[in-house]
Amino acid sequence: MTRELELNKARKEGNDELIELTNCHQRFILLKNKNNLTESQSQYLKKLCEINKPIYEAMLLKESFLKIYDCQTTEEAQNYLENWIAGAFASGVEIFRTIAESFRDKMGYIINWFKRKISSAISEGINNKIKRLKRMAYGYKDIYYFRFKFQHP
């Protein structure tokens, strides 16, 4: 989102260098983990961060958020998340302020993962399968056949 906002601003200002660095072909470099970047991608990212402060701040916030997974205890994770939220509010990057507000509202749910280390991935997958089958099954006349289809892959 920050990349899109900065790209639109660069187009209005006619900043060709920033347009080239923030175009659609380069957006996945911003999403990659720094450790997984190639040398040319690292150089690209370094140059982009040098000429555009909001993208640089967004990259720092993204990278610092990922460190929450290094926390060993629930208390450590909660303190880290509270500090991250405060930093996101202070950053001036509007999209991260919105994300920080959402994280603040859902902090209990986020911290629950550190308590039990259980995700909802399995139930989400089953729900997705049922939704997909419902779309495919439009017109099934027999509810028993529909149940059979989602119970047996």
PLY file of the C-alpha trace (Angstrom):
ply
format ascii 1.0
element vertex 153
property float x
property float y
property float z
element edge 152
property int vertex1
property int vertex2
end_header
0.00 0.00 0.00
2.82 2.40 0.85
4.49 1.50 -2.45
1.31 2.32 -4.37
0.88 5.67 -2.61
4.49 6.61 -3.28
4.22 5.47 -6.91
1.16 7.67 -7.44
2.92 10.62 -5.81
6.00 10.05 -8.00
3.82 10.00 -11.13
2.23 13.33 -10.16
5.67 14.85 -9.50
7.23 13.29 -12.59
9.97 11.55 -10.60
11.09 8.97 -13.17
13.70 7.35 -10.92
11.15 6.66 -8.17
8.58 5.48 -10.73
11.11 2.96 -12.06
11.97 1.73 -8.56
8.36 1.38 -7.37
6.73 -0.08 -10.47
4.70 -3.28 -10.40
7.57 -5.50 -11.55
9.56 -4.69 -8.42
6.81 -4.96 -5.77
7.65 -8.51 -4.69
11.12 -7.45 -3.59
9.45 -5.34 -0.90
7.55 -8.39 0.35
10.53 -10.74 0.53
12.48 -11.39 3.70
15.78 -9.48 3.63
17.71 -12.72 4.10
16.21 -14.17 0.90
17.11 -11.30 -1.43
19.66 -11.71 -4.19
22.53 -9.24 -4.44
20.82 -7.20 -7.17
17.55 -7.16 -5.23
19.41 -5.96 -2.13
21.00 -3.15 -4.14
17.61 -2.19 -5.57
16.04 -2.11 -2.10
18.93 -0.07 -0.68
18.61 2.51 -3.46
14.83 2.71 -3.03
15.13 3.24 0.72
17.73 5.96 0.20
15.48 8.06 -2.03
12.10 7.44 -0.36
11.61 7.86 3.39
8.04 6.43 3.71
9.03 3.20 1.96
12.15 2.98 4.12
10.07 3.39 7.29
7.58 0.80 6.04
10.42 -1.65 5.41
11.80 -1.09 8.92
8.37 -1.66 10.46
7.85 -4.83 8.43
11.24 -6.22 9.36
10.86 -5.32 13.02
7.42 -6.93 13.21
8.80 -10.26 12.01
11.04 -10.37 15.07
7.98 -11.06 17.22
8.35 -14.69 16.19
11.68 -14.79 18.04
9.93 -14.13 21.37
10.08 -17.09 23.73
7.43 -16.17 26.31
3.94 -14.73 26.20
4.99 -11.71 28.26
7.94 -11.01 25.98
5.69 -11.23 22.92
3.09 -8.93 24.46
5.72 -6.33 25.41
7.28 -6.54 21.96
3.91 -6.16 20.25
2.96 -3.18 22.43
6.28 -1.48 21.58
5.82 -2.26 17.89
2.32 -0.77 17.93
3.64 2.39 19.61
6.39 2.62 16.98
3.90 2.14 14.15
1.70 4.94 15.50
4.73 7.22 15.77
6.06 6.31 12.30
3.87 8.54 10.18
3.16 5.74 7.69
-0.62 5.77 7.52
-1.17 2.14 6.52
0.94 0.95 9.45
-1.08 3.14 11.79
-4.20 1.34 10.58
-2.51 -2.04 11.04
-1.32 -1.05 14.52
-4.84 -0.05 15.49
-6.13 -3.41 14.31
-3.37 -5.25 16.20
-4.15 -3.26 19.33
-7.82 -4.26 19.07
-6.94 -7.92 18.50
-3.94 -8.19 20.80
-5.55 -10.92 22.91
-5.99 -13.13 19.86
-2.43 -12.56 18.70
-0.99 -13.34 22.14
-3.09 -16.53 22.30
-0.86 -17.99 19.60
2.14 -17.61 21.91
0.25 -19.30 24.74
-0.80 -22.46 22.85
1.06 -22.39 19.50
-2.13 -23.52 17.75
-3.42 -21.93 14.57
-6.81 -22.12 12.94
-5.33 -23.31 9.63
-7.01 -26.73 9.68
-10.50 -25.39 10.38
-9.99 -22.61 7.82
-9.01 -25.24 5.25
-12.09 -27.35 5.98
-14.34 -24.27 5.78
-12.76 -23.34 2.46
-13.35 -26.85 1.13
-17.02 -26.73 2.16
-17.49 -23.32 0.51
-15.86 -24.55 -2.69
-18.06 -27.66 -2.73
-21.16 -25.54 -2.13
-20.32 -23.49 -5.22
-19.66 -26.64 -7.24
-22.73 -28.40 -5.82
-25.23 -25.82 -6.88
-28.13 -27.95 -8.03
-27.47 -31.07 -5.97
-30.88 -32.47 -5.15
-29.73 -34.72 -2.34
-28.23 -33.30 0.90
-26.79 -36.72 1.73
-24.74 -36.73 -1.45
-23.47 -33.24 -0.60
-22.40 -34.40 2.88
-20.70 -37.43 1.35
-18.73 -35.17 -1.02
-17.24 -32.97 1.69
-16.56 -35.82 4.09
-14.69 -37.91 1.53
-12.06 -36.24 -0.64
0 1
1 2
2 3
3 4
4 5
5 6
6 7
7 8
8 9
9 10
10 11
11 12
12 13
13 14
14 15
15 16
16 17
17 18
18 19
19 20
20 21
21 22
22 23
23 24
24 25
25 26
26 27
27 28
28 29
29 30
30 31
31 32
32 33
33 34
34 35
35 36
36 37
37 38
38 39
39 40
40 41
41 42
42 43
43 44
44 45
45 46
46 47
47 48
48 49
49 50
50 51
51 52
52 53
53 54
54 55
55 56
56 57
57 58
58 59
59 60
60 61
61 62
62 63
63 64
64 65
65 66
66 67
67 68
68 69
69 70
70 71
71 72
72 73
73 74
74 75
75 76
76 77
77 78
78 79
79 80
80 81
81 82
82 83
83 84
84 85
85 86
86 87
87 88
88 89
89 90
90 91
91 92
92 93
93 94
94 95
95 96
96 97
97 98
98 99
99 100
100 101
101 102
102 103
103 104
104 105
105 106
106 107
107 108
108 109
109 110
110 111
111 112
112 113
113 114
114 115
115 116
116 117
117 118
118 119
119 120
120 121
121 122
122 123
123 124
124 125
125 126
126 127
127 128
128 129
129 130
130 131
131 132
132 133
133 134
134 135
135 136
136 137
137 138
138 139
139 140
140 141
141 142
142 143
143 144
144 145
145 146
146 147
147 148
148 149
149 150
150 151
151 152
